[in-house]
């Protein structure tokens, strides 16, 4: 789900983050695959985190921890702050990727299964592509729009069928998460033209610290905390694995093998999340979940070919 924010930044990333540059695969393919695995674990890890933390505390503490890791990397590499003209764009990235998407999906997962959320959020690449087309004025082909509408229709039918004919509050949270995250990815893609993609997310995390630190303190004081192995592991993963380190290996992999090949690996992400929901959470999948996820994968593949 991170392809859009790094589409034209691979050459800059190769300079700022040392890594393999062999486009035939090898270590680069492995790194991109590790990034996809990291992102596919986000929802199960969030469900684990909710076993011991309230939703607001989980999101705020997650953002603080990720920002501390990002800030340490920026300091260690002596990366100077971005130009002032980029801060507005970073604020959009922060609002969509750092705050909006984690908060809305966490609120949704209080009542939704991770399998259900994975299918709905499987539309994120399509949503990002649509917003990107509007933002840049691009005109995708008819095949692109047909596949995008088919994917949206498949997910809409799935959500209505799963909720008994009406959208639930969890569905509304998930659709809202799609929009804000797609906006953050679209703006991140624009910023990635002038700075490496990992620095975009790094500075977006740091930018949120004045908000997330007091939010974390307040949420921890108001929401009950019950530390368990699951809740601590879930928190650490969404902070370090999903929100920062997963991005680092993903960008390095894209720098090595290129965007098209990395994008094909990412098509497996919704299906991987379904697997984790069964293995880690013991969820029972309805036949509609994997079928809808597979349909979305096909639609995304068609849109990528049409855009190419």
C-alpha positions as protocol buffer text, in pm:
chain_id: "A"
residue {
  index: 1
  type: UNK
  ca { x: 0 y: 0 z: 0 }
}
residue {
  index: 2
  type: UNK
  ca { x: 304 y: 222 z: -13 }
}
residue {
  index: 3
  type: UNK
  ca { x: 371 y: 222 z: -385 }
}
residue {
  index: 4
  type: UNK
  ca { x: 222 y: 562 z: -462 }
}
residue {
  index: 5
  type: UNK
  ca { x: 447 y: 757 z: -226 }
}
residue {
  index: 6
  type: UNK
  ca { x: 766 y: 626 z: -385 }
}
residue {
  index: 7
  type: UNK
  ca { x: 695 y: 600 z: -754 }
}
residue {
  index: 8
  type: UNK
  ca { x: 965 y: 842 z: -869 }
}
residue {
  index: 9
  type: UNK
  ca { x: 1197 y: 851 z: -571 }
}
residue {
  index: 10
  type: UNK
  ca { x: 1399 y: 534 z: -628 }
}
residue {
  index: 11
  type: UNK
  ca { x: 1714 y: 704 z: -755 }
}
residue {
  index: 12
  type: UNK
  ca { x: 1723 y: 941 z: -459 }
}
residue {
  index: 13
  type: UNK
  ca { x: 1664 y: 655 z: -215 }
}
residue {
  index: 14
  type: UNK
  ca { x: 1953 y: 460 z: -362 }
}
residue {
  index: 15
  type: UNK
  ca { x: 2182 y: 750 z: -271 }
}
residue {
  index: 16
  type: UNK
  ca { x: 2047 y: 827 z: 75 }
}
residue {
  index: 17
  type: UNK
  ca { x: 1996 y: 468 z: 193 }
}
residue {
  index: 18
  type: UNK
  ca { x: 2268 y: 231 z: 76 }
}
residue {
  index: 19
  type: UNK
  ca { x: 2129 y: -85 z: -73 }
}
residue {
  index: 20
  type: UNK
  ca { x: 2137 y: -318 z: -370 }
}
residue {
  index: 21
  type: UNK
  ca { x: 2064 y: -178 z: -713 }
}
residue {
  index: 22
  type: UNK
  ca { x: 2043 y: -498 z: -918 }
}
residue {
  index: 23
  type: UNK
  ca { x: 1715 y: -478 z: -1106 }
}
residue {
  index: 24
  type: UNK
  ca { x: 1728 y: -850 z: -1180 }
}
residue {
  index: 25
  type: UNK
  ca { x: 1607 y: -920 z: -826 }
}
residue {
  index: 26
  type: UNK
  ca { x: 1801 y: -1096 z: -551 }
}
residue {
  index: 27
  type: UNK
  ca { x: 1831 y: -898 z: -226 }
}
residue {
  index: 28
  type: UNK
  ca { x: 1613 y: -618 z: -364 }
}
residue {
  index: 29
  type: UNK
  ca { x: 1323 y: -855 z: -425 }
}
residue {
  index: 30
  type: UNK
  ca { x: 1365 y: -998 z: -74 }
}
residue {
  index: 31
  type: UNK
  ca { x: 1358 y: -649 z: 80 }
}
residue {
  index: 32
  type: UNK
  ca { x: 1045 y: -546 z: -109 }
}
residue {
  index: 33
  type: UNK
  ca { x: 878 y: -872 z: -6 }
}
residue {
  index: 34
  type: UNK
  ca { x: 971 y: -808 z: 358 }
}
residue {
  index: 35
  type: UNK
  ca { x: 804 y: -467 z: 331 }
}
residue {
  index: 36
  type: UNK
  ca { x: 482 y: -626 z: 205 }
}
residue {
  index: 37
  type: UNK
  ca { x: 490 y: -880 z: 489 }
}
residue {
  index: 38
  type: UNK
  ca { x: 540 y: -599 z: 742 }
}
residue {
  index: 39
  type: UNK
  ca { x: 239 y: -408 z: 611 }
}
residue {
  index: 40
  type: UNK
  ca { x: 21 y: -720 z: 596 }
}
residue {
  index: 41
  type: UNK
  ca { x: 72 y: -771 z: 970 }
}
residue {
  index: 42
  type: UNK
  ca { x: -56 y: -424 z: 1062 }
}
residue {
  index: 43
  type: UNK
  ca { x: -420 y: -517 z: 1125 }
}
residue {
  index: 44
  type: UNK
  ca { x: -351 y: -835 z: 1327 }
}
residue {
  index: 45
  type: UNK
  ca { x: -93 y: -643 z: 1532 }
}
residue {
  index: 46
  type: UNK
  ca { x: -347 y: -365 z: 1591 }
}
residue {
  index: 47
  type: UNK
  ca { x: -601 y: -623 z: 1709 }
}
residue {
  index: 48
  type: UNK
  ca { x: -340 y: -756 z: 1953 }
}
residue {
  index: 49
  type: UNK
  ca { x: -263 y: -403 z: 2072 }
}
residue {
  index: 50
  type: UNK
  ca { x: -632 y: -340 z: 2143 }
}
residue {
  index: 51
  type: UNK
  ca { x: -625 y: -628 z: 2393 }
}
residue {
  index: 52
  type: UNK
  ca { x: -430 y: -407 z: 2634 }
}
residue {
  index: 53
  type: UNK
  ca { x: -466 y: -49 z: 2515 }
}
residue {
  index: 54
  type: UNK
  ca { x: -756 y: 179 z: 2435 }
}
residue {
  index: 55
  type: UNK
  ca { x: -782 y: 286 z: 2070 }
}
residue {
  index: 56
  type: UNK
  ca { x: -668 y: 644 z: 2130 }
}
residue {
  index: 57
  type: UNK
  ca { x: -375 y: 537 z: 2346 }
}
residue {
  index: 58
  type: UNK
  ca { x: -266 y: 274 z: 2096 }
}
residue {
  index: 59
  type: UNK
  ca { x: -263 y: 519 z: 1806 }
}
residue {
  index: 60
  type: UNK
  ca { x: -91 y: 799 z: 1999 }
}
residue {
  index: 61
  type: UNK
  ca { x: 177 y: 581 z: 2159 }
}
residue {
  index: 62
  type: UNK
  ca { x: 236 y: 407 z: 1825 }
}
residue {
  index: 63
  type: UNK
  ca { x: 300 y: 739 z: 1655 }
}
residue {
  index: 64
  type: UNK
  ca { x: 531 y: 860 z: 1933 }
}
residue {
  index: 65
  type: UNK
  ca { x: 744 y: 546 z: 1924 }
}
residue {
  index: 66
  type: UNK
  ca { x: 766 y: 552 z: 1544 }
}
residue {
  index: 67
  type: UNK
  ca { x: 860 y: 921 z: 1553 }
}
residue {
  index: 68
  type: UNK
  ca { x: 1138 y: 854 z: 1804 }
}
residue {
  index: 69
  type: UNK
  ca { x: 1281 y: 583 z: 1577 }
}
residue {
  index: 70
  type: UNK
  ca { x: 1252 y: 807 z: 1270 }
}
residue {
  index: 71
  type: UNK
  ca { x: 1403 y: 1103 z: 1454 }
}
residue {
  index: 72
  type: UNK
  ca { x: 1696 y: 894 z: 1570 }
}
residue {
  index: 73
  type: UNK
  ca { x: 1763 y: 783 z: 1211 }
}
residue {
  index: 74
  type: UNK
  ca { x: 1739 y: 1140 z: 1081 }
}
residue {
  index: 75
  type: UNK
  ca { x: 1981 y: 1259 z: 1349 }
}
residue {
  index: 76
  type: UNK
  ca { x: 2221 y: 969 z: 1297 }
}
residue {
  index: 77
  type: UNK
  ca { x: 2240 y: 1039 z: 925 }
}
residue {
  index: 78
  type: UNK
  ca { x: 2254 y: 1415 z: 987 }
}
residue {
  index: 79
  type: UNK
  ca { x: 1957 y: 1485 z: 763 }
}
residue {
  index: 80
  type: UNK
  ca { x: 1865 y: 1853 z: 769 }
}
residue {
  index: 81
  type: UNK
  ca { x: 1500 y: 1965 z: 790 }
}
residue {
  index: 82
  type: UNK
  ca { x: 1307 y: 2002 z: 464 }
}
residue {
  index: 83
  type: UNK
  ca { x: 1255 y: 2341 z: 302 }
}
residue {
  index: 84
  type: UNK
  ca { x: 972 y: 2544 z: 449 }
}
residue {
  index: 85
  type: UNK
  ca { x: 772 y: 2509 z: 126 }
}
residue {
  index: 86
  type: UNK
  ca { x: 744 y: 2133 z: 185 }
}
residue {
  index: 87
  type: UNK
  ca { x: 596 y: 2150 z: 534 }
}
residue {
  index: 88
  type: UNK
  ca { x: 237 y: 2195 z: 412 }
}
residue {
  index: 89
  type: UNK
  ca { x: 266 y: 1878 z: 207 }
}
residue {
  index: 90
  type: UNK
  ca { x: 421 y: 1695 z: 502 }
}
residue {
  index: 91
  type: UNK
  ca { x: 124 y: 1803 z: 711 }
}
residue {
  index: 92
  type: UNK
  ca { x: -108 y: 1631 z: 462 }
}
residue {
  index: 93
  type: UNK
  ca { x: 105 y: 1316 z: 481 }
}
residue {
  index: 94
  type: UNK
  ca { x: 101 y: 1334 z: 860 }
}
residue {
  index: 95
  type: UNK
  ca { x: -275 y: 1384 z: 874 }
}
residue {
  index: 96
  type: UNK
  ca { x: -344 y: 1096 z: 638 }
}
residue {
  index: 97
  type: UNK
  ca { x: -75 y: 837 z: 706 }
}
residue {
  index: 98
  type: UNK
  ca { x: 47 y: 908 z: 1060 }
}
residue {
  index: 99
  type: UNK
  ca { x: -280 y: 1005 z: 1230 }
}
residue {
  index: 100
  type: UNK
  ca { x: -586 y: 952 z: 1012 }
}
residue {
  index: 101
  type: UNK
  ca { x: -537 y: 601 z: 878 }
}
residue {
  index: 102
  type: UNK
  ca { x: -408 y: 444 z: 1203 }
}
residue {
  index: 103
  type: UNK
  ca { x: -682 y: 610 z: 1411 }
}
residue {
  index: 104
  type: UNK
  ca { x: -973 y: 524 z: 1182 }
}
residue {
  index: 105
  type: UNK
  ca { x: -863 y: 165 z: 1123 }
}
residue {
  index: 106
  type: UNK
  ca { x: -801 y: 114 z: 1495 }
}
residue {
  index: 107
  type: UNK
  ca { x: -1150 y: 243 z: 1576 }
}
residue {
  index: 108
  type: UNK
  ca { x: -1290 y: 10 z: 1309 }
}
residue {
  index: 109
  type: UNK
  ca { x: -1106 y: -294 z: 1446 }
}
residue {
  index: 110
  type: UNK
  ca { x: -1282 y: -259 z: 1779 }
}
residue {
  index: 111
  type: UNK
  ca { x: -1589 y: -415 z: 1616 }
}
residue {
  index: 112
  type: UNK
  ca { x: -1465 y: -542 z: 1279 }
}
residue {
  index: 113
  type: UNK
  ca { x: -1259 y: -853 z: 1210 }
}
residue {
  index: 114
  type: UNK
  ca { x: -917 y: -806 z: 1057 }
}
residue {
  index: 115
  type: UNK
  ca { x: -1026 y: -1016 z: 758 }
}
residue {
  index: 116
  type: UNK
  ca { x: -1316 y: -780 z: 688 }
}
residue {
  index: 117
  type: UNK
  ca { x: -1092 y: -475 z: 727 }
}
residue {
  index: 118
  type: UNK
  ca { x: -826 y: -626 z: 499 }
}
residue {
  index: 119
  type: UNK
  ca { x: -1075 y: -672 z: 217 }
}
residue {
  index: 120
  type: UNK
  ca { x: -1213 y: -319 z: 243 }
}
residue {
  index: 121
  type: UNK
  ca { x: -872 y: -154 z: 273 }
}
residue {
  index: 122
  type: UNK
  ca { x: -756 y: -366 z: -20 }
}
residue {
  index: 123
  type: UNK
  ca { x: -905 y: -82 z: -225 }
}
residue {
  index: 124
  type: UNK
  ca { x: -635 y: 156 z: -105 }
}
residue {
  index: 125
  type: UNK
  ca { x: -413 y: 130 z: -416 }
}
residue {
  index: 126
  type: UNK
  ca { x: -715 y: 204 z: -637 }
}
residue {
  index: 127
  type: UNK
  ca { x: -829 y: 492 z: -418 }
}
residue {
  index: 128
  type: UNK
  ca { x: -479 y: 638 z: -422 }
}
residue {
  index: 129
  type: UNK
  ca { x: -461 y: 607 z: -798 }
}
residue {
  index: 130
  type: UNK
  ca { x: -791 y: 790 z: -836 }
}
residue {
  index: 131
  type: UNK
  ca { x: -690 y: 1076 z: -609 }
}
residue {
  index: 132
  type: UNK
  ca { x: -351 y: 1093 z: -777 }
}
residue {
  index: 133
  type: UNK
  ca { x: -518 y: 1125 z: -1117 }
}
residue {
  index: 134
  type: UNK
  ca { x: -732 y: 1411 z: -987 }
}
residue {
  index: 135
  type: UNK
  ca { x: -432 y: 1577 z: -820 }
}
residue {
  index: 136
  type: UNK
  ca { x: -204 y: 1557 z: -1124 }
}
residue {
  index: 137
  type: UNK
  ca { x: -462 y: 1597 z: -1398 }
}
residue {
  index: 138
  type: UNK
  ca { x: -366 y: 1263 z: -1553 }
}
residue {
  index: 139
  type: UNK
  ca { x: -619 y: 1082 z: -1772 }
}
residue {
  index: 140
  type: UNK
  ca { x: -602 y: 704 z: -1721 }
}
residue {
  index: 141
  type: UNK
  ca { x: -743 y: 473 z: -1985 }
}
residue {
  index: 142
  type: UNK
  ca { x: -1096 y: 336 z: -1992 }
}
residue {
  index: 143
  type: UNK
  ca { x: -964 y: -2 z: -1887 }
}
residue {
  index: 144
  type: UNK
  ca { x: -818 y: 159 z: -1575 }
}
residue {
  index: 145
  type: UNK
  ca { x: -1149 y: 318 z: -1476 }
}
residue {
  index: 146
  type: UNK
  ca { x: -1345 y: 2 z: -1553 }
}
residue {
  index: 147
  type: UNK
  ca { x: -1116 y: -207 z: -1330 }
}
residue {
  index: 148
  type: UNK
  ca { x: -1124 y: 55 z: -1055 }
}
residue {
  index: 149
  type: UNK
  ca { x: -1504 y: 65 z: -1056 }
}
residue {
  index: 150
  type: UNK
  ca { x: -1522 y: -315 z: -1060 }
}
residue {
  index: 151
  type: UNK
  ca { x: -1295 y: -335 z: -757 }
}
residue {
  index: 152
  type: UNK
  ca { x: -1499 y: -75 z: -572 }
}
residue {
  index: 153
  type: UNK
  ca { x: -1822 y: -258 z: -657 }
}
residue {
  index: 154
  type: UNK
  ca { x: -1680 y: -588 z: -531 }
}
residue {
  index: 155
  type: UNK
  ca { x: -1582 y: -437 z: -196 }
}
residue {
  index: 156
  type: UNK
  ca { x: -1911 y: -247 z: -163 }
}
residue {
  index: 157
  type: UNK
  ca { x: -2107 y: -568 z: -223 }
}
residue {
  index: 158
  type: UNK
  ca { x: -1888 y: -751 z: 29 }
}
residue {
  index: 159
  type: UNK
  ca { x: -1938 y: -492 z: 303 }
}
residue {
  index: 160
  type: UNK
  ca { x: -2315 y: -479 z: 251 }
}
residue {
  index: 161
  type: UNK
  ca { x: -2340 y: -859 z: 248 }
}
residue {
  index: 162
  type: UNK
  ca { x: -2126 y: -894 z: 562 }
}
residue {
  index: 163
  type: UNK
  ca { x: -2320 y: -629 z: 754 }
}
residue {
  index: 164
  type: UNK
  ca { x: -2664 y: -766 z: 670 }
}
residue {
  index: 165
  type: UNK
  ca { x: -2766 y: -501 z: 418 }
}
residue {
  index: 166
  type: UNK
  ca { x: -2648 y: -183 z: 592 }
}
residue {
  index: 167
  type: UNK
  ca { x: -2311 y: -23 z: 651 }
}
residue {
  index: 168
  type: UNK
  ca { x: -2182 y: -39 z: 1006 }
}
residue {
  index: 169
  type: UNK
  ca { x: -1980 y: 224 z: 1192 }
}
residue {
  index: 170
  type: UNK
  ca { x: -1669 y: 10 z: 1132 }
}
residue {
  index: 171
  type: UNK
  ca { x: -1730 y: 25 z: 756 }
}
residue {
  index: 172
  type: UNK
  ca { x: -1761 y: 404 z: 772 }
}
residue {
  index: 173
  type: UNK
  ca { x: -1432 y: 424 z: 962 }
}
residue {
  index: 174
  type: UNK
  ca { x: -1264 y: 202 z: 702 }
}
residue {
  index: 175
  type: UNK
  ca { x: -1392 y: 400 z: 404 }
}
residue {
  index: 176
  type: UNK
  ca { x: -1282 y: 720 z: 576 }
}
residue {
  index: 177
  type: UNK
  ca { x: -940 y: 562 z: 633 }
}
residue {
  index: 178
  type: UNK
  ca { x: -918 y: 487 z: 261 }
}
residue {
  index: 179
  type: UNK
  ca { x: -974 y: 850 z: 170 }
}
residue {
  index: 180
  type: UNK
  ca { x: -737 y: 1012 z: 419 }
}
residue {
  index: 181
  type: UNK
  ca { x: -459 y: 760 z: 359 }
}
residue {
  index: 182
  type: UNK
  ca { x: -492 y: 793 z: -18 }
}
residue {
  index: 183
  type: UNK
  ca { x: -462 y: 1169 z: 20 }
}
residue {
  index: 184
  type: UNK
  ca { x: -149 y: 1121 z: 230 }
}
residue {
  index: 185
  type: UNK
  ca { x: 2 y: 882 z: -24 }
}
residue {
  index: 186
  type: UNK
  ca { x: -77 y: 1116 z: -312 }
}
residue {
  index: 187
  type: UNK
  ca { x: 91 y: 1410 z: -143 }
}
residue {
  index: 188
  type: UNK
  ca { x: 377 y: 1185 z: -37 }
}
residue {
  index: 189
  type: UNK
  ca { x: 428 y: 1086 z: -398 }
}
residue {
  index: 190
  type: UNK
  ca { x: 458 y: 1453 z: -492 }
}
residue {
  index: 191
  type: UNK
  ca { x: 710 y: 1517 z: -215 }
}
residue {
  index: 192
  type: UNK
  ca { x: 907 y: 1207 z: -313 }
}
residue {
  index: 193
  type: UNK
  ca { x: 1011 y: 1394 z: -626 }
}
residue {
  index: 194
  type: UNK
  ca { x: 1229 y: 1622 z: -414 }
}
residue {
  index: 195
  type: UNK
  ca { x: 1329 y: 1403 z: -117 }
}
residue {
  index: 196
  type: UNK
  ca { x: 1368 y: 1029 z: -52 }
}
residue {
  index: 197
  type: UNK
  ca { x: 1045 y: 857 z: 41 }
}
residue {
  index: 198
  type: UNK
  ca { x: 1168 y: 736 z: 381 }
}
residue {
  index: 199
  type: UNK
  ca { x: 1246 y: 1094 z: 477 }
}
residue {
  index: 200
  type: UNK
  ca { x: 892 y: 1196 z: 382 }
}
residue {
  index: 201
  type: UNK
  ca { x: 741 y: 956 z: 635 }
}
residue {
  index: 202
  type: UNK
  ca { x: 1020 y: 1027 z: 883 }
}
residue {
  index: 203
  type: UNK
  ca { x: 959 y: 1402 z: 888 }
}
residue {
  index: 204
  type: UNK
  ca { x: 581 y: 1349 z: 888 }
}
residue {
  index: 205
  type: UNK
  ca { x: 618 y: 1143 z: 1206 }
}
residue {
  index: 206
  type: UNK
  ca { x: 843 y: 1402 z: 1369 }
}
residue {
  index: 207
  type: UNK
  ca { x: 601 y: 1679 z: 1269 }
}
residue {
  index: 208
  type: UNK
  ca { x: 326 y: 1507 z: 1467 }
}
residue {
  index: 209
  type: UNK
  ca { x: 522 y: 1486 z: 1794 }
}
residue {
  index: 210
  type: UNK
  ca { x: 380 y: 1811 z: 1943 }
}
residue {
  index: 211
  type: UNK
  ca { x: 35 y: 1656 z: 1896 }
}
residue {
  index: 212
  type: UNK
  ca { x: 100 y: 1288 z: 1966 }
}
residue {
  index: 213
  type: UNK
  ca { x: 305 y: 1327 z: 2287 }
}
residue {
  index: 214
  type: UNK
  ca { x: 33 y: 1511 z: 2487 }
}
residue {
  index: 215
  type: UNK
  ca { x: -232 y: 1291 z: 2321 }
}
residue {
  index: 216
  type: UNK
  ca { x: -49 y: 980 z: 2438 }
}
residue {
  index: 217
  type: UNK
  ca { x: -16 y: 1114 z: 2793 }
}
residue {
  index: 218
  type: UNK
  ca { x: -385 y: 1205 z: 2807 }
}
residue {
  index: 219
  type: UNK
  ca { x: -508 y: 880 z: 2652 }
}
residue {
  index: 220
  type: UNK
  ca { x: -294 y: 665 z: 2882 }
}
residue {
  index: 221
  type: UNK
  ca { x: -438 y: 852 z: 3179 }
}
residue {
  index: 222
  type: UNK
  ca { x: -800 y: 811 z: 3068 }
}
residue {
  index: 223
  type: UNK
  ca { x: -805 y: 469 z: 2905 }
}
residue {
  index: 224
  type: UNK
  ca { x: -733 y: 153 z: 3106 }
}
residue {
  index: 225
  type: UNK
  ca { x: -411 y: -27 z: 3020 }
}
residue {
  index: 226
  type: UNK
  ca { x: -368 y: -402 z: 3068 }
}
residue {
  index: 227
  type: UNK
  ca { x: -22 y: -505 z: 2955 }
}
residue {
  index: 228
  type: UNK
  ca { x: -2 y: -851 z: 2805 }
}
residue {
  index: 229
  type: UNK
  ca { x: 245 y: -1020 z: 2573 }
}
residue {
  index: 230
  type: UNK
  ca { x: 3 y: -972 z: 2284 }
}
residue {
  index: 231
  type: UNK
  ca { x: -68 y: -606 z: 2352 }
}
residue {
  index: 232
  type: UNK
  ca { x: 299 y: -511 z: 2390 }
}
residue {
  index: 233
  type: UNK
  ca { x: 401 y: -710 z: 2081 }
}
residue {
  index: 234
  type: UNK
  ca { x: 119 y: -554 z: 1880 }
}
residue {
  index: 235
  type: UNK
  ca { x: 214 y: -203 z: 1987 }
}
residue {
  index: 236
  type: UNK
  ca { x: 582 y: -253 z: 1909 }
}
residue {
  index: 237
  type: UNK
  ca { x: 505 y: -399 z: 1569 }
}
residue {
  index: 238
  type: UNK
  ca { x: 269 y: -126 z: 1449 }
}
residue {
  index: 239
  type: UNK
  ca { x: 515 y: 138 z: 1571 }
}
residue {
  index: 240
  type: UNK
  ca { x: 846 y: -2 z: 1455 }
}
residue {
  index: 241
  type: UNK
  ca { x: 750 y: -260 z: 1195 }
}
residue {
  index: 242
  type: UNK
  ca { x: 451 y: -113 z: 1014 }
}
residue {
  index: 243
  type: UNK
  ca { x: 505 y: 259 z: 1043 }
}
residue {
  index: 244
  type: UNK
  ca { x: 880 y: 292 z: 994 }
}
residue {
  index: 245
  type: UNK
  ca { x: 1107 y: -10 z: 944 }
}
residue {
  index: 246
  type: UNK
  ca { x: 869 y: -172 z: 699 }
}
residue {
  index: 247
  type: UNK
  ca { x: 887 y: 144 z: 491 }
}
residue {
  index: 248
  type: UNK
  ca { x: 1267 y: 141 z: 494 }
}
residue {
  index: 249
  type: UNK
  ca { x: 1301 y: -209 z: 348 }
}
residue {
  index: 250
  type: UNK
  ca { x: 1016 y: -139 z: 107 }
}
residue {
  index: 251
  type: UNK
  ca { x: 1184 y: 170 z: -34 }
}
residue {
  index: 252
  type: UNK
  ca { x: 1520 y: -8 z: -56 }
}
residue {
  index: 253
  type: UNK
  ca { x: 1358 y: -296 z: -241 }
}
residue {
  index: 254
  type: UNK
  ca { x: 1190 y: -59 z: -486 }
}
residue {
  index: 255
  type: UNK
  ca { x: 1520 y: 116 z: -546 }
}
residue {
  index: 256
  type: UNK
  ca { x: 1676 y: -219 z: -639 }
}
residue {
  index: 257
  type: UNK
  ca { x: 1410 y: -386 z: -855 }
}
residue {
  index: 258
  type: UNK
  ca { x: 1200 y: -92 z: -972 }
}
residue {
  index: 259
  type: UNK
  ca { x: 841 y: 11 z: -911 }
}
residue {
  index: 260
  type: UNK
  ca { x: 662 y: -229 z: -1154 }
}
residue {
  index: 261
  type: UNK
  ca { x: 812 y: -547 z: -1006 }
}
residue {
  index: 262
  type: UNK
  ca { x: 767 y: -428 z: -648 }
}
residue {
  index: 263
  type: UNK
  ca { x: 404 y: -341 z: -722 }
}
residue {
  index: 264
  type: UNK
  ca { x: 334 y: -698 z: -829 }
}
residue {
  index: 265
  type: UNK
  ca { x: 461 y: -822 z: -493 }
}
residue {
  index: 266
  type: UNK
  ca { x: 224 y: -586 z: -314 }
}
residue {
  index: 267
  type: UNK
  ca { x: -78 y: -747 z: -477 }
}
residue {
  index: 268
  type: UNK
  ca { x: -42 y: -1028 z: -221 }
}
residue {
  index: 269
  type: UNK
  ca { x: -89 y: -797 z: 78 }
}
residue {
  index: 270
  type: UNK
  ca { x: -468 y: -831 z: 135 }
}
residue {
  index: 271
  type: UNK
  ca { x: -447 y: -1208 z: 99 }
}
residue {
  index: 272
  type: UNK
  ca { x: -153 y: -1224 z: 341 }
}
residue {
  index: 273
  type: UNK
  ca { x: -354 y: -1033 z: 599 }
}
residue {
  index: 274
  type: UNK
  ca { x: -632 y: -1289 z: 566 }
}
residue {
  index: 275
  type: UNK
  ca { x: -378 y: -1563 z: 638 }
}
residue {
  index: 276
  type: UNK
  ca { x: -246 y: -1380 z: 945 }
}
residue {
  index: 277
  type: UNK
  ca { x: -601 y: -1325 z: 1073 }
}
residue {
  index: 278
  type: UNK
  ca { x: -650 y: -1701 z: 1078 }
}
residue {
  index: 279
  type: UNK
  ca { x: -307 y: -1798 z: 1212 }
}
residue {
  index: 280
  type: UNK
  ca { x: -260 y: -1524 z: 1474 }
}
residue {
  index: 281
  type: UNK
  ca { x: -617 y: -1439 z: 1573 }
}
residue {
  index: 282
  type: UNK
  ca { x: -804 y: -1761 z: 1503 }
}
residue {
  index: 283
  type: UNK
  ca { x: -1064 y: -1584 z: 1290 }
}
residue {
  index: 284
  type: UNK
  ca { x: -1298 y: -1791 z: 1077 }
}
residue {
  index: 285
  type: UNK
  ca { x: -1310 y: -1669 z: 719 }
}
residue {
  index: 286
  type: UNK
  ca { x: -1635 y: -1663 z: 526 }
}
residue {
  index: 287
  type: UNK
  ca { x: -1605 y: -1777 z: 163 }
}
residue {
  index: 288
  type: UNK
  ca { x: -1677 y: -1419 z: 53 }
}
residue {
  index: 289
  type: UNK
  ca { x: -1361 y: -1277 z: 213 }
}
residue {
  index: 290
  type: UNK
  ca { x: -1089 y: -1455 z: 9 }
}
residue {
  index: 291
  type: UNK
  ca { x: -1303 y: -1438 z: -307 }
}
residue {
  index: 292
  type: UNK
  ca { x: -1349 y: -1064 z: -275 }
}
residue {
  index: 293
  type: UNK
  ca { x: -982 y: -1013 z: -189 }
}
residue {
  index: 294
  type: UNK
  ca { x: -884 y: -1211 z: -498 }
}
residue {
  index: 295
  type: UNK
  ca { x: -1120 y: -1001 z: -711 }
}
residue {
  index: 296
  type: UNK
  ca { x: -962 y: -682 z: -579 }
}
residue {
  index: 297
  type: UNK
  ca { x: -615 y: -820 z: -657 }
}
residue {
  index: 298
  type: UNK
  ca { x: -721 y: -885 z: -1016 }
}
residue {
  index: 299
  type: UNK
  ca { x: -866 y: -534 z: -1048 }
}
residue {
  index: 300
  type: UNK
  ca { x: -548 y: -376 z: -913 }
}
residue {
  index: 301
  type: UNK
  ca { x: -338 y: -580 z: -1155 }
}
residue {
  index: 302
  type: UNK
  ca { x: -553 y: -460 z: -1446 }
}
residue {
  index: 303
  type: UNK
  ca { x: -525 y: -96 z: -1337 }
}
residue {
  index: 304
  type: UNK
  ca { x: -146 y: -123 z: -1313 }
}
residue {
  index: 305
  type: UNK
  ca { x: -122 y: -273 z: -1661 }
}
residue {
  index: 306
  type: UNK
  ca { x: -359 y: -8 z: -1797 }
}
residue {
  index: 307
  type: UNK
  ca { x: -159 y: 274 z: -1638 }
}
residue {
  index: 308
  type: UNK
  ca { x: 165 y: 125 z: -1770 }
}
